[in-house]
Amino acid sequence: MRDALQHSLAPVQLQIEDDSHRHAGHAGARDGRGHFNVRVVSEAFAGLGQLARHRAIYAALGDMMQTDIHALSIQAQTPAEAG
C-alpha cells in the first residue's frame, strides 16, 4: 500500500494505520481483507475536490481494493492545507 501511494502520488506525508484488529468478527474481515486509515499529503491534490482526491487514492491502490482492503478511511490534503 505504501509503495503504491508513494509511487503514484509522491506524498510529502503518508500515514497508514492498520485498524483491522478492531473489526475482528466483522463480516468484511472474514475474507482476510483489512481496515485501514490513511492520511496522504500531496501536491497532486492541488485543485482537486475531495471526491477526486479519493478517486486518485483508489486508482493508486488499484487491485488492492479488491484483494487486500475491505475498508479505507481517507484524509487527503495538499501541503498548504496540512499546514
Secondary structure in CASP SS format (residue, H / E / C, confidence):
PFRMAT SS
TARGET T0000
AUTHOR 0000-0000-0000
METHOD secondary structure of the structure
MODEL  1
M C 1.00
R H 1.00
D H 1.00
A H 1.00
L H 1.00
Q H 1.00
H H 1.00
S H 1.00
L H 1.00
A C 1.00
P C 1.00
V C 1.00
Q E 1.00
L E 1.00
Q E 1.00
I E 1.00
E E 1.00
D E 1.00
D C 1.00
S H 1.00
H H 1.00
R H 1.00
H H 1.00
A C 1.00
G C 1.00
H C 1.00
A H 1.00
G H 1.00
A H 1.00
R C 1.00
D C 1.00
G C 1.00
R C 1.00
G E 1.00
H E 1.00
F E 1.00
N E 1.00
V E 1.00
R E 1.00
V E 1.00
V E 1.00
S C 1.00
E H 1.00
A H 1.00
F H 1.00
A C 1.00
G C 1.00
L C 1.00
G C 1.00
Q H 1.00
L H 1.00
A H 1.00
R H 1.00
H H 1.00
R H 1.00
A H 1.00
I H 1.00
Y H 1.00
A H 1.00
A H 1.00
L H 1.00
G C 1.00
D C 1.00
M H 1.00
M H 1.00
Q H 1.00
T H 1.00
D C 1.00
I E 1.00
H E 1.00
A E 1.00
L E 1.00
S E 1.00
I E 1.00
Q E 1.00
A E 1.00
Q E 1.00
T C 1.00
P H 1.00
A H 1.00
E H 1.00
A H 1.00
G C 1.00
END
